[in-house]
Amino acid sequence: MIACASVVTENCLQEFELLDYSLRQHHDVEWYLSTDKVAYDKLNKNNNCQLLIQKEGSHGTQSKDDYDNFMTIMMTKLDACLHALKSHDSVLFTDSDIFFLNPIEPQVLSLMKNENIDAILCP
């Protein structure tokens, strides 16, 4: 089983559902999610959700409020990971706009279990 973390809002809910579906084709996963109210209501029954997001935001805008909201959302990525690490030794964080065509390589899964490694970044 892989503990996974992500951020899901109303705007990216369908993307997350594709991510979840594609990853479950290859692996048993348990999700830890930072969400807004819409995503929380839809996903909390079968996932570990935290209602942490109050407003949408955008990094591609001139509005300071949108940018500040976006940065607040980005910081909740860490909250989702910390929530997973309370119950698991490792966590795979992925943005919700990713989908898997194949299983995660065994070497990556092995590295996630290696206590001498603090973090893995994949391109």
C-alpha positions as CSV (number, residue, x, y, z in Angstrom):
1,M,0.0,0.0,0.0
2,I,1.2,3.5,-0.9
3,A,0.3,6.5,1.2
4,C,-0.4,9.3,-1.3
5,A,-1.1,13.0,-0.7
6,S,-2.5,15.7,-2.9
7,V,-4.4,19.0,-2.9
8,V,-8.0,18.9,-4.4
9,T,-10.3,21.7,-5.0
10,E,-13.6,22.0,-6.9
11,N,-11.6,23.3,-9.9
12,C,-9.4,20.2,-10.1
13,L,-11.8,17.5,-8.8
14,Q,-12.2,15.7,-12.1
15,E,-8.4,15.7,-12.6
16,F,-7.9,14.1,-9.2
17,E,-10.5,11.5,-10.0
18,L,-8.5,10.5,-13.1
19,L,-5.3,10.5,-11.1
20,D,-6.9,8.3,-8.4
21,Y,-8.4,5.9,-11.0
22,S,-5.1,5.6,-13.0
23,L,-3.0,5.0,-9.9
24,R,-5.4,2.4,-8.5
25,Q,-5.0,0.4,-11.7
26,H,-1.5,-0.4,-10.6
27,H,-1.3,0.1,-6.8
28,D,-3.2,-0.1,-3.5
29,V,-3.3,3.5,-2.3
30,E,-4.5,5.5,0.7
31,W,-5.1,9.2,0.0
32,Y,-4.4,12.1,2.3
33,L,-5.9,15.2,0.9
34,S,-6.0,18.9,1.5
35,T,-9.4,20.0,0.1
36,D,-11.9,22.8,-0.2
37,K,-15.6,22.2,0.8
38,V,-16.8,20.8,-2.5
39,A,-13.9,18.3,-2.8
40,Y,-14.2,17.4,0.9
41,D,-17.9,16.6,0.6
42,K,-17.3,14.4,-2.4
43,L,-14.1,12.6,-1.3
44,N,-14.0,12.4,2.5
45,K,-16.1,9.2,2.7
46,N,-13.3,7.1,1.1
47,N,-10.2,9.2,1.8
48,N,-8.4,11.1,4.6
49,C,-9.4,14.6,3.9
50,Q,-8.6,17.8,5.6
51,L,-10.8,20.8,4.9
52,L,-8.0,23.4,4.7
53,I,-8.8,25.5,1.6
54,Q,-11.3,28.4,1.9
55,K,-10.8,30.2,-1.5
56,E,-9.4,29.3,-4.9
57,G,-6.3,31.2,-6.1
58,S,-4.2,31.5,-9.2
59,H,-0.5,32.1,-9.7
60,G,-1.1,33.3,-13.3
61,T,-2.8,36.5,-12.3
62,Q,-2.1,40.1,-11.5
63,S,-4.3,40.0,-8.4
64,K,-2.5,40.0,-5.1
65,D,-5.5,38.3,-3.4
66,D,-5.5,35.5,-6.0
67,Y,-1.8,35.0,-5.7
68,D,-2.0,35.0,-1.9
69,N,-4.8,32.4,-2.0
70,F,-2.8,30.3,-4.4
71,M,0.3,30.4,-2.0
72,T,-1.9,29.4,0.9
73,I,-3.2,26.4,-1.1
74,M,0.4,25.4,-2.0
75,M,1.3,25.4,1.7
76,T,-1.4,22.9,2.4
77,K,0.5,20.3,0.3
78,L,2.8,20.0,3.3
79,D,-0.2,19.6,5.6
80,A,-1.5,16.7,3.5
81,C,2.0,15.0,3.6
82,L,2.3,15.5,7.4
83,H,-1.1,14.0,7.9
84,A,0.0,10.9,5.9
85,L,3.3,10.6,7.8
86,K,1.4,10.3,11.1
87,S,0.4,6.8,10.0
88,H,3.0,5.9,7.4
89,D,6.8,5.9,7.0
90,S,6.7,7.5,3.6
91,V,4.3,9.4,1.4
92,L,4.0,10.0,-2.3
93,F,2.9,13.5,-3.1
94,T,1.5,14.2,-6.6
95,D,-0.3,17.1,-8.0
96,S,-3.8,16.3,-9.1
97,D,-3.2,16.9,-12.8
98,I,-1.0,13.8,-13.1
99,F,-2.1,10.4,-14.3
100,F,-0.3,7.0,-14.4
101,L,-0.1,4.8,-17.5
102,N,2.1,2.3,-15.8
103,P,3.0,1.1,-12.3
104,I,5.5,3.1,-10.3
105,E,8.9,1.5,-10.9
106,P,10.0,-1.0,-8.2
107,Q,13.2,1.0,-7.6
108,V,11.3,4.1,-6.7
109,L,9.1,2.1,-4.3
110,S,12.2,0.6,-2.8
111,L,13.8,4.0,-2.3
112,M,10.6,5.2,-0.6
113,K,11.2,2.5,2.1
114,N,14.9,3.3,2.5
115,E,15.3,5.0,5.9
116,N,18.6,6.6,4.7
117,I,16.7,8.7,2.1
118,D,14.8,11.8,3.2
119,A,13.2,12.8,-0.1
120,I,12.9,11.6,-3.7
121,L,12.2,14.0,-6.6
122,C,11.1,12.7,-9.9
123,P,11.1,14.7,-13.1
